Amino acid sequence: MKRIPMMLQLGIILFCVMAVPAIILTLYSGTQILHYSEKAIAESSLAGLDANRRLNENALNNLAQDTVRLTASRVFDRIRQFETYKELQGNYSHVSQALIVLRELVNLNHRVNGVHSSYFYLDDADYVISTDKGITTLDRYESIGWIDEALAGRRGISGVWFPRRLASGETVISYVLPLNRLSTTTRGTIVINLRESQIGTYLRSTEPGEQGFLLLDADGTILSHNDKSLLLTDGSKQPYIREILESPAGEGYSFYELGGERLLYTWSRSELFGWWNVNVYSMDALMTKTKKLQHNIIWLTAAVIFAGSVLTVFLATWLSKPVRKLVRNLRTSGSRGVSHKNELTFLDAVFKRMQEEEEQLYKLLRKREQDARSLTVHRLLRGDEVQSAETLFPEAFYRVAVLSIDRYRNYADTTNPETRSYHRYLIVTHSETLFPPGIFAKCVYQGEGGFAVVINFGQAEADRGDEGIQGALETLSRYAEETLHHTVTVGVSNRAESCAELQDRAAEAMELIKQRRVGGGGGVSFWREEDEPGKPYLYPADSERRILNYLEAGDQESLLEELTGIRREIQSAPYISYDNLMFIYHQLVGVTIKQLRENQINPTRIFAGRGNIYSAIASMDTLDELDTYMREFYRDILQYLARRPESEMGHGERIIRYLDAHYCEEIVFEDMAKEIGISYSYMRKIVYEMTGTSLIDYINLRRIEKAKGLLLETGMTVKQIAAEVGYVNVQSFNRFFRKYEGMPPSSYKAYKLRSSG
């Protein structure tokens, strides 16, 4: 078509404008006439009813599955011990546990449209936790006596759907699910109230002749109806419904006469719930549309053919002249590499070429400008020499400010990548406009929620005590908080007098950011000389021993008081670095897990839902979060120890016990798996799920833990210890010790002796 003259192309196109619609309309007419015949209408309506029924079943089934998954999460274990409202309101910790349950119920409501409310009732308690009235006593909530009636015919451990009318007069279908012993030891009942109107939305047909819909349970009670006055009444009293309920067919359709009008009844019975879905249509209305459609098609076809004929003549004579003139002018001025094509193809190719050239030029200019500036700043922060630095930063003094998003993981989880990219663009561009005249600032994004701002200023700003810089950074902090809906922390380095010092100043600013773990996030902090790291703070060693003793005795109150004491000592320390703080809590977690394993308790059973504990600690921004996490950490242990059964062990515990008993020996893992009765690959999977490490890493970790004790408690040489814990040579022992402890055995021993001294 590219070499066919334009006039011929126009003729072909305009012919298709007439012929193709005529053919399509003819086919459409025949199809629609067939579709709206009585049999086709009935089958189509039945298919629509089936689709609506499946939609309703899927929605109810999804809600039921979400409720079952919630019971398996053990979130209700948090309030199991609080049987009275007074006890629950006794202190903030108890209320916090109940609020967690309330939040999970609210989240459950949001997963399916149309949920009116939900609540959880703990067996023998005098209160409920509900999404409509919060945490309240039973006498202030609706009666729950109907639950026994709803569960009377329940089979198995699944929940039941029960229609009822609330005190407000609204009709709902309630999903009632008692907690079972397979998922939790807590006894109670979850109730989810789904609005009848939402079910009606699923069941309502879009067919033009629909006159009504019904949803009936197995006994014939009306669960949903377009006439709300009939809800919860006997549906068999409605016209022809008894015949449908007594029909042996699970689905079908029939034609009936009612009041001189011909009606189509379609029905489908749910195998999942045993409910009957019924739709009623007016056949007279449907067939009227068919007759009108036939007449409309005839007139529309005639109109299209006539209009097409007129357009053929008009467009062929009117469009060709200006288009040819334009093509001649373009070819005279240069074809831009396009030739030997007809007029329309020529114009399309020329305009596309011009647009591509313009876009490429614009993008190239913008990209070169932005990339050059950002690259210069990144190189300066890495400590590289950059000749163009004086162009960006003409003044004598420098500071580096680092802006970091507090709780970045929460921010990243609640925003999509496109939104985060847009936020970065706003902060980078806005930050450079906030500083007063005479101060030059360039901002770059450094990843993981961090922005670096290189600030260049002269003697005048230095004499004013950096007032302009501080004011601009405080404004930037507020702007970032409003944009991100998250607080931010800004750390500002000491003053530098050359670009060569920017790398060290960036490190100072990052050190201030890390201090938010102790002092809390938010605000703008400037580097001071006393912020230089001094001697590391080490909490008293007897704190570990007391915590382990309280853990073994099950004394939760004393254990939590000891954690409070450690936190106070950390806060009172004159200086404590981020690495020092992480070491303290990692050490505390490590000795606790070691104690559990020595007592033949598998930590993975306790912390299965926590993921990697060390990574979780490292991701927290403040000391408050760390302290709260550690308290939950020890509460989980104490709760597990209190209810741990003396029953048989599974494959996982057998594997861990065997590894703990023989880790100093040469273990053939394939033979070990055969002895247990499982495959080697499955054994590797079990160990990884229970410990978070591979088989080899677990063995080596146990060996290194044993070696650490021998280093500190005996006078054995490194070579003797290596042989004692199962290494064939000292080189392997040194390599693995450095891998897991970050230092060789001799350095570790010297460090521990200095710390204890």
C-alpha positions in Angstrom: 0.0 0.0 0.0 3.0 2.3 0.5 3.5 2.8 -3.3 -0.2 2.9 -4.3 -1.4 6.4 -5.2 -3.4 8.3 -2.6 -6.6 8.5 -4.7 -6.7 4.8 -5.2 -6.1 4.3 -1.5 -9.0 6.6 -0.7 -11.3 4.7 -3.0 -10.4 1.4 -1.2 -10.8 2.9 2.2 -14.1 4.5 1.5 -15.5 1.4 -0.2 -14.6 -0.5 3.1 -16.5 2.2 5.0 -19.6 1.2 3.2 -19.2 -2.5 2.7 -17.7 -3.6 6.0 -20.4 -1.9 8.2 -23.1 -3.4 6.1 -21.6 -6.9 6.4 -21.1 -6.5 10.2 -24.6 -5.2 10.7 -26.0 -8.1 8.7 -24.1 -10.6 10.8 -25.0 -8.8 14.0 -28.7 -8.8 13.1 -28.7 -12.5 12.5 -26.8 -13.2 15.7 -28.9 -11.0 17.9 -32.2 -12.3 16.5 -31.0 -15.9 17.3 -29.8 -14.7 20.7 -33.1 -13.2 21.7 -35.2 -16.3 20.7 -36.8 -17.9 23.7 -34.3 -20.8 24.0 -31.3 -18.6 23.6 -32.7 -16.1 26.1 -33.3 -18.8 28.7 -29.8 -20.3 28.3 -28.1 -16.9 28.4 -30.1 -15.9 31.5 -29.2 -19.2 33.2 -25.5 -18.7 32.4 -25.7 -15.2 33.9 -27.4 -16.7 37.0 -24.6 -19.3 37.3 -22.0 -16.6 37.0 -23.7 -14.5 39.7 -24.0 -17.5 41.9 -20.3 -18.3 41.6 -19.4 -14.7 42.2 -21.4 -14.8 45.4 -20.0 -18.2 46.5 -16.4 -17.0 45.8 -17.0 -13.8 47.9 -18.4 -15.8 50.8 -15.8 -18.5 50.5 -12.9 -16.0 50.4 -14.3 -14.3 53.5 -14.5 -17.7 55.3 -11.0 -18.6 54.3 -9.7 -15.2 55.5 -11.4 -15.8 58.8 -9.9 -19.3 59.1 -6.4 -17.9 58.3 -6.9 -15.3 61.0 -7.6 -18.0 63.6 -4.5 -19.9 62.6 -2.3 -16.8 63.2 -2.7 -17.2 67.0 -3.5 -13.5 67.3 -6.3 -14.4 69.8 -3.8 -16.1 72.1 -2.8 -12.6 73.2 -6.1 -12.2 75.2 -6.7 -15.8 76.1 -5.9 -15.1 79.8 -8.2 -12.1 80.2 -11.6 -13.5 81.0 -13.1 -10.2 82.4 -13.4 -6.7 81.0 -12.0 -5.4 84.2 -8.9 -7.6 83.9 -8.5 -6.6 80.3 -8.6 -2.9 81.2 -6.2 -3.5 84.0 -3.1 -2.0 82.4 -1.9 -0.7 79.0 -0.2 -3.9 78.0 -3.5 -5.8 78.2 -5.3 -3.2 76.2 -2.5 -3.2 73.6 -3.0 -6.9 73.1 -6.8 -6.4 72.7 -6.2 -3.6 70.2 -4.0 -5.9 68.1 -6.9 -8.3 67.9 -9.3 -5.4 67.0 -6.9 -4.3 64.2 -6.8 -7.8 62.7 -10.7 -7.8 62.7 -10.8 -4.4 61.0 -8.3 -5.7 58.3 -10.5 -8.7 57.9 -13.5 -6.4 57.2 -11.7 -4.6 54.5 -10.8 -7.8 52.5 -14.4 -8.3 51.2 -16.9 -5.6 50.3 -20.1 -5.2 52.2 -19.0 -6.4 55.7 -21.2 -4.6 58.2 -19.1 -5.6 61.3 -17.3 -8.4 63.0 -16.4 -9.4 66.5 -14.6 -12.0 68.6 -16.1 -13.5 71.8 -13.7 -15.4 74.2 -15.5 -18.3 75.8 -16.8 -17.5 79.3 -15.6 -13.8 79.0 -17.9 -10.9 79.8 -16.8 -8.8 76.9 -16.4 -8.8 73.1 -14.0 -7.1 70.7 -16.0 -5.7 67.8 -15.3 -3.5 64.8 -18.5 -1.5 65.4 -18.3 -0.8 69.1 -14.7 -1.6 69.9 -13.9 -3.4 73.1 -17.1 -3.5 75.2 -18.9 -5.6 77.7 -21.5 -8.1 76.7 -24.4 -6.2 78.4 -23.6 -3.2 76.1 -23.4 -5.3 72.9 -26.0 -7.2 71.0 -27.2 -10.5 72.4 -25.0 -13.5 71.4 -27.5 -16.1 72.3 -28.3 -16.8 68.7 -24.8 -18.3 68.2 -25.9 -21.6 69.8 -28.8 -21.8 67.4 -26.6 -21.1 64.5 -24.0 -23.8 65.5 -26.7 -26.4 66.3 -26.4 -28.2 63.0 -22.7 -27.6 62.3 -20.6 -30.5 61.1 -16.8 -30.7 61.4 -14.7 -27.7 62.3 -15.8 -25.3 59.6 -17.9 -22.2 60.2 -21.6 -21.8 59.4 -23.6 -19.0 57.6 -26.7 -17.9 59.5 -29.2 -15.3 58.4 -30.5 -12.9 61.0 -31.7 -9.3 61.5 -29.7 -6.9 63.7 -31.1 -4.7 66.4 -30.8 -1.8 63.9 -33.2 -3.6 61.6 -30.6 -4.4 58.9 -30.6 -7.9 57.6 -27.2 -9.7 57.5 -25.8 -13.2 56.9 -23.4 -14.0 59.7 -20.4 -16.3 59.4 -19.9 -18.0 62.7 -16.5 -19.8 63.3 -15.6 -21.3 66.7 -11.8 -21.5 67.2 -10.7 -25.2 67.0 -7.9 -27.1 68.8 -6.1 -27.8 65.6 -5.0 -24.2 65.1 -5.0 -22.7 68.7 -5.6 -23.5 72.3 -7.7 -20.4 72.7 -11.5 -21.0 72.9 -13.8 -18.5 71.4 -15.9 -17.5 68.4 -15.5 -15.2 65.5 -18.6 -13.6 63.9 -18.5 -11.8 60.6 -21.7 -9.9 59.6 -22.2 -9.6 55.8 -24.9 -7.2 54.6 -27.7 -8.8 52.7 -27.5 -5.8 50.3 -24.0 -6.9 49.3 -25.2 -10.4 48.4 -28.0 -8.7 46.4 -25.3 -6.8 44.5 -23.7 -10.1 43.5 -27.0 -11.8 42.5 -28.6 -8.9 40.7 -28.7 -9.6 36.9 -28.0 -7.0 34.3 -30.5 -8.5 31.8 -33.0 -5.9 30.6 -36.1 -7.9 31.4 -35.3 -8.8 34.9 -38.2 -8.4 37.4 -36.6 -9.8 40.5 -34.1 -12.2 42.2 -34.3 -14.5 45.2 -31.7 -16.3 47.3 -33.2 -19.1 49.5 -31.5 -21.5 51.9 -32.1 -25.2 51.9 -35.2 -24.8 54.0 -36.7 -22.2 51.6 -36.1 -19.2 53.8 -35.5 -16.0 51.8 -32.0 -14.8 52.4 -31.9 -12.0 49.8 -34.6 -10.4 47.6 -35.2 -7.2 45.8 -38.3 -6.7 47.9 -36.7 -6.2 51.4 -40.1 -6.8 53.2 -39.9 -10.5 52.2 -36.5 -11.2 53.8 -36.3 -14.1 56.3 -39.8 -15.3 55.3 -41.0 -18.6 53.8 -40.0 -18.4 50.1 -42.1 -21.4 49.1 -45.2 -19.2 49.4 -44.0 -17.1 46.5 -45.5 -17.9 43.0 -44.0 -21.1 41.5 -41.1 -21.2 44.0 -42.3 -24.4 45.7 -42.2 -26.2 42.3 -38.6 -25.1 41.8 -37.6 -26.2 45.4 -39.1 -29.6 44.7 -37.5 -30.0 41.3 -34.9 -32.8 41.1 -32.7 -30.8 38.8 -30.0 -28.6 40.4 -30.4 -25.9 37.8 -32.8 -25.1 34.9 -35.4 -22.7 33.6 -39.2 -22.7 33.0 -41.8 -20.4 31.5 -44.9 -19.4 33.5 -47.9 -17.2 33.0 -48.7 -14.7 35.9 -51.3 -12.0 35.7 -51.4 -12.3 31.9 -47.6 -11.8 31.6 -45.2 -14.5 30.3 -42.3 -14.9 32.8 -39.0 -16.8 32.6 -37.8 -18.4 35.9 -34.2 -19.5 36.0 -32.7 -21.3 39.0 -29.4 -22.8 40.2 -28.7 -24.7 43.4 -25.3 -24.1 45.2 -23.5 -27.3 45.9 -21.3 -25.5 48.4 -24.0 -24.0 50.6 -27.2 -25.8 49.5 -28.8 -22.4 48.7 -31.2 -21.8 45.8 -30.6 -18.8 43.4 -33.7 -17.8 41.4 -34.1 -15.0 38.8 -37.3 -13.9 37.2 -37.5 -12.2 33.7 -40.3 -10.8 31.6 -40.3 -12.5 28.2 -42.6 -9.9 26.7 -40.0 -7.2 27.4 -37.1 -9.3 26.0 -39.0 -10.2 22.8 -40.0 -6.5 22.2 -36.4 -5.6 22.1 -35.8 -8.2 19.5 -38.5 -6.8 17.2 -37.2 -3.3 17.6 -33.7 -4.4 16.9 -34.7 -6.0 13.5 -36.2 -2.7 12.3 -33.3 -0.6 13.6 -30.8 -2.7 11.7 -32.6 -2.3 8.4 -32.7 1.5 8.7 -29.1 1.7 10.0 -27.8 -0.3 7.1 -29.5 1.9 4.6 -28.2 5.0 6.3 -24.7 3.8 6.3 -24.7 2.8 2.6 -26.1 6.2 1.7 -23.6 8.2 3.8 -20.8 6.1 2.5 -21.6 6.9 -1.0 -21.7 10.6 -0.3 -18.5 10.6 1.6 -16.7 8.7 -1.2 -17.3 11.5 -3.6 -16.7 14.3 -1.2 -13.5 13.1 0.5 -11.8 11.9 -2.7 -12.1 15.4 -4.2 -11.6 17.5 -1.1 -8.8 15.8 0.7 -6.5 15.1 -2.2 -5.7 18.7 -3.2 -4.3 20.1 0.1 -2.5 16.9 0.9 -0.7 16.8 -2.5 0.2 20.4 -2.2 1.8 19.8 1.2 3.7 16.8 -0.1 5.1 18.8 -3.0 6.3 21.6 -0.6 8.0 19.1 1.7 9.7 17.3 -1.1 11.0 20.6 -2.5 12.5 21.6 0.9 14.0 18.1 1.5 12.4 14.7 2.1 14.4 14.0 5.4 15.5 10.6 4.0 12.0 9.6 2.9 11.3 8.9 -0.8 9.5 6.7 -3.2 6.3 6.6 -1.2 2.8 7.7 -1.8 1.5 11.0 -0.3 -0.1 9.7 3.0 2.8 7.4 3.8 5.3 10.1 3.0 3.6 12.6 5.4 3.4 10.1 8.2 7.0 9.1 7.9 8.2 12.7 7.8 6.3 13.8 10.8 7.4 10.8 12.8 11.0 11.5 11.9 10.7 15.1 13.0 9.0 14.2 16.3 11.6 11.5 17.1 14.5 14.0 16.4 12.9 16.6 18.7 12.3 14.2 21.5 15.8 12.7 21.3 17.4 16.1 21.4 15.3 17.3 24.4 16.0 14.1 26.4 19.7 14.2 25.6 20.1 17.8 26.8 18.1 17.1 30.0 19.9 13.9 30.8 23.3 15.3 30.2 22.7 18.2 32.5 21.2 16.2 35.3 23.6 13.3 35.0 26.7 15.5 35.0 25.6 17.3 38.2 24.6 14.2 40.1 27.7 12.4 39.0 29.9 15.2 40.3 28.2 15.2 43.7 28.4 11.3 44.0 32.1 11.4 43.1 32.8 14.1 45.7 31.0 12.1 48.3 33.2 9.0 47.4 36.3 11.1 47.8 37.2 11.4 44.1 38.8 14.5 42.7 36.5 16.4 40.3 37.8 19.3 38.2 34.2 20.7 37.7 33.5 21.0 41.4 34.4 24.7 41.6 31.7 25.4 39.0 29.0 23.9 41.2 30.5 25.0 44.6 32.3 28.4 44.3 32.4 29.2 48.0 35.1 28.3 50.6 33.2 26.2 53.2 31.2 22.9 53.0 28.8 20.9 55.1 27.2 17.6 54.2 23.6 17.0 55.3 22.0 13.5 55.2 18.2 13.2 55.2 16.9 9.8 56.1 13.3 8.5 56.1 12.4 7.1 59.6 11.0 3.6 59.5 11.9 3.3 55.9 10.7 -0.3 55.6 7.2 0.8 56.7 7.3 3.6 54.1 8.5 1.2 51.3 5.8 -1.3 52.2 3.0 1.3 52.0 4.0 3.0 48.7 4.6 1.6 45.2 7.8 2.2 43.3 6.3 4.9 41.1 5.2 6.9 44.1 8.6 6.5 45.8 10.3 7.7 42.6 8.0 10.7 42.4 8.7 11.5 46.1 12.5 11.4 45.4 12.1 13.8 42.5 10.1 16.3 44.7 12.6 16.2 47.5 15.7 16.5 45.3 14.4 19.4 43.3 12.8 21.2 46.3 15.8 20.9 48.5 17.9 23.1 46.2 15.5 26.0 46.3 15.2 26.4 50.1 18.6 27.9 50.8 19.1 31.7 50.9 21.2 33.6 48.4 24.9 32.9 48.8 24.4 29.3 49.8 24.7 26.6 47.1 23.2 23.2 47.6 23.1 20.0 45.5 21.0 17.0 46.5 21.4 13.4 45.4 19.5 10.2 46.3 21.7 7.5 47.9 19.2 4.6 48.2 17.3 3.0 51.1 15.5 6.3 51.9 18.6 8.4 52.2 19.4 11.8 50.5 22.8 13.6 50.7 22.9 17.4 50.4 26.3 19.1 49.7 26.0 22.6 51.1 28.6 25.2 50.0 28.7 28.6 51.7 31.0 31.6 52.3 32.4 33.4 55.3 29.2 35.5 55.8 27.1 32.4 56.6 29.9 31.0 58.8 29.9 34.2 60.8 26.1 34.0 61.3 26.5 30.5 62.9 24.9 28.7 60.0 21.5 30.2 60.7 20.5 30.1 57.0 21.6 26.5 56.7 19.7 25.4 59.8 16.6 27.2 58.8 16.6 25.7 55.3 17.2 22.2 56.6 14.3 22.5 59.1 12.0 23.7 56.3 13.2 20.8 54.1 12.5 18.3 57.0 8.9 19.6 57.4 8.4 19.5 53.6 9.7 15.9 53.4 7.4 14.9 56.3 4.4 16.4 54.6 5.3 14.8 51.2 6.2 11.3 52.5 3.7 11.2 55.4 6.7 9.9 57.4 9.1 11.7 59.8 12.6 12.2 58.6 15.9 12.7 60.5 18.5 15.1 59.2 22.2 14.8 60.3 24.6 17.7 59.5 28.3 17.2 59.4 31.1 19.4 60.8 32.4 22.2 58.6 34.9 21.4 55.8 37.2 23.7 53.9 37.8 21.6 50.8 36.0 19.1 48.6 38.5 16.4 49.6 37.0 16.3 53.1 33.4 15.7 51.9 33.7 11.9 52.2 34.6 12.1 55.9 31.9 14.7 56.5 29.3 12.4 54.9 30.4 9.7 57.3 29.8 12.1 60.2 26.3 13.0 59.0 25.5 9.2 58.7 26.7 8.7 62.2 24.3 11.3 63.5 21.5 9.5 61.6 22.4 6.2 63.3 22.0 8.0 66.7 18.2 8.1 66.3 18.1 4.6 67.6 19.0 6.1 71.0 17.6 9.6 70.9 14.6 9.0 68.6 13.9 10.0 65.0 13.0 13.4 63.6 14.6 16.8 63.8 17.9 18.3 62.6 21.2 17.4 64.4 24.6 19.1 63.9 27.9 17.3 64.5 29.7 18.2 67.7 33.2 17.3 68.8 31.8 15.2 71.7 30.0 13.0 69.2 33.4 11.3 68.4 33.1 7.7 69.3 34.8 6.8 72.6 35.2 3.6 74.5 32.3 1.2 73.7 29.7 0.8 76.3 29.1 -2.8 77.6 26.2 -3.6 79.8 27.0 -5.6 82.9 27.6 -9.3 82.2 25.5 -10.4 85.2 22.5 -8.9 83.5 22.7 -11.8 81.0 22.9 -14.3 83.8 19.9 -12.8 85.7 17.8 -12.8 82.5 18.6 -16.4 81.8 17.8 -17.3 85.4 14.4 -15.4 85.3 13.7 -17.2 82.0 14.3 -20.6 83.4 12.2 -19.7 86.5 9.4 -18.3 84.4 9.6 -14.9 86.2 8.3 -12.5 83.6 8.0 -9.5 85.8 11.7 -9.6 87.0 12.9 -10.3 83.5 11.1 -7.3 82.1 12.5 -5.1 84.9 16.0 -6.3 84.0 15.4 -5.2 80.3 14.3 -1.8 81.7 17.5 -1.5 83.6 19.6 -2.3 80.5 17.7 0.4 78.6 18.3 3.0 81.3 22.0 2.3 81.4 22.2 2.6 77.6 20.3 6.0 77.7 22.6 7.2 80.5 25.8 6.3 78.6 27.6 9.5 77.5 28.0 8.1 73.9 26.9 4.9 72.3 27.3 4.1 68.6 25.0 2.3 66.3 27.3 -0.7 66.1 27.7 -0.8 69.9 23.9 -0.8 70.3 23.5 -3.6 67.8 26.2 -5.6 69.5 24.4 -5.3 72.9 21.1 -6.6 71.7 22.6 -9.2 69.3 24.6 -10.6 72.2 21.5 -10.7 74.4 19.5 -12.6 71.8 22.5 -14.9 71.1 22.9 -16.0 74.7 19.2 -16.6 75.0 19.0 -18.8 71.9 22.1 -20.6 73.1 20.4 -21.3 76.4 17.3 -22.6 74.7 19.3 -25.0 72.5 21.3 -26.2 75.4 18.0 -27.1 77.1 16.9 -29.0 74.0 14.3 -26.4 73.0 14.1 -25.5 69.3 13.9 -21.7 69.0 12.3 -21.9 65.6 9.1 -23.3 67.1 8.9 -20.3 69.3 9.8 -17.6 66.7 8.3 -19.2 63.5 6.4 -16.0 62.6 9.2 -13.5 63.4 11.6 -14.3 60.5 15.2 -13.4 61.0 15.5 -11.9 64.5 18.8 -10.2 63.9 17.6 -8.6 60.7 14.5 -7.4 62.5 16.6 -5.8 65.3 18.9 -4.1 62.7 15.8 -2.6 60.8 14.5 -0.7 63.9 15.0 3.0 64.1 14.7 3.8 67.8 15.5 2.3 71.2 11.8 2.3 72.1 11.2 -0.1 69.2 14.1 -2.3 70.2 12.9 -2.4 73.8 9.3 -3.3 72.8 10.6 -6.0 70.4 12.8 -7.6 73.1 9.9 -7.6 75.6 7.7 -9.5 73.0 10.7 -11.7 72.3 10.9 -12.9 75.9 7.1 -13.0 76.3 6.9 -15.5 73.4 9.6 -17.7 75.0 7.8 -17.7 78.4 4.4 -18.4 76.9 5.9 -21.3 74.9 7.7 -22.7 77.9 4.5 -22.5 79.9 2.4 -24.5 77.5 5.1 -26.8 75.8 3.7 -30.3 75.8 5.6 -33.4 76.8 4.7 -35.1 73.6 6.5 -36.8 70.8 9.1 -34.9 68.7 8.7 -34.3 65.0 11.4 -34.7 62.3 12.7 -31.2 63.0 13.4 -31.7 66.6 15.0 -35.1 66.0 17.3 -33.6 63.4 18.3 -30.7 65.6 18.9 -32.9 68.6 21.1 -35.2 66.6 23.1 -32.3 65.2 23.4 -30.7 68.6 24.7 -34.0 70.0 27.1 -34.9 67.1 28.2 -31.5 65.6 31.8 -32.1 66.7 31.9 -35.3 64.6 32.1 -36.0 60.9 28.4 -36.4 60.0 27.3 -38.1 56.7 24.1 -36.2 56.0 22.7 -38.8 53.5 23.0 -41.6 56.1 21.5 -39.4 58.8 18.5 -38.7 56.6 18.0 -42.4 55.8 18.1 -43.2 59.5 15.4 -40.6 60.3 13.3 -41.8 57.3 13.3 -38.8 55.1 15.2 -37.6 52.0 18.4 -35.6 52.2 16.8 -32.6 50.4 13.8 -32.6 52.7 16.1 -32.7 55.7 18.0 -29.7 54.4 14.6 -27.9 53.9 13.5 -28.7 57.5 16.8 -27.4 59.0 16.6 -24.2 57.0 13.0 -23.5 58.0 13.8 -24.2 61.7 17.1 -22.4 61.9 17.2 -19.9 59.0 20.6 -21.5 58.0 21.9 -24.4 55.9 23.0 -27.7 57.4 26.7 -26.8 57.0 26.2 -23.3 58.5 24.3 -24.7 61.5 27.1 -27.3 62.2 29.7 -24.6 61.9 27.8 -22.2 64.1 27.5 -24.8 66.9 31.2 -25.6 66.6 32.1 -21.9 66.8 29.9 -21.5 69.9 31.6 -24.5 71.5 35.0 -23.1 70.5 34.2 -19.7 72.1 33.5 -21.4 75.4 36.7 -23.4 75.3 38.7 -20.3 74.4 37.5 -18.5 77.5 37.1 -21.3 80.0 40.2 -23.6 79.3 43.8 -23.2 78.6 43.7 -25.3 75.4 45.6 -24.0 72.3 43.8 -23.0 69.2 45.0 -26.2 67.4 43.6 -28.3 70.2 40.3 -26.5 70.2 40.0 -26.8 66.4 40.4 -30.6 66.8 38.1 -30.7 69.8 35.2 -29.1 67.9 35.6 -31.2 64.7 37.9 -29.2 62.3 40.7 -31.2 60.6 43.1 -28.3 60.5 43.6 -24.9 62.1 43.2 -23.0 58.8 39.5 -24.2 58.4 38.8 -23.3 62.1 40.3 -19.8 61.7 38.4 -19.2 58.5 35.0 -20.2 59.9 35.6 -18.4 63.2 36.4 -15.1 61.3 33.3 -15.7 59.1 30.9 -15.9 62.1 32.6 -13.6 64.7 34.3 -11.1 62.4 37.7 -11.7 64.1 40.2 -14.6 64.6 40.0 -16.8 67.7 43.0 -15.1 69.4 41.6 -11.6 68.9 38.2 -12.8 70.3 39.8 -14.2 73.4 41.8 -11.0 74.0 38.8 -8.8 73.5 36.6 -10.8 75.9 39.4 -10.8 78.6 39.7 -7.0 78.3 36.0 -6.6 78.5 35.6 -8.7 81.6 38.7 -6.9 83.2 
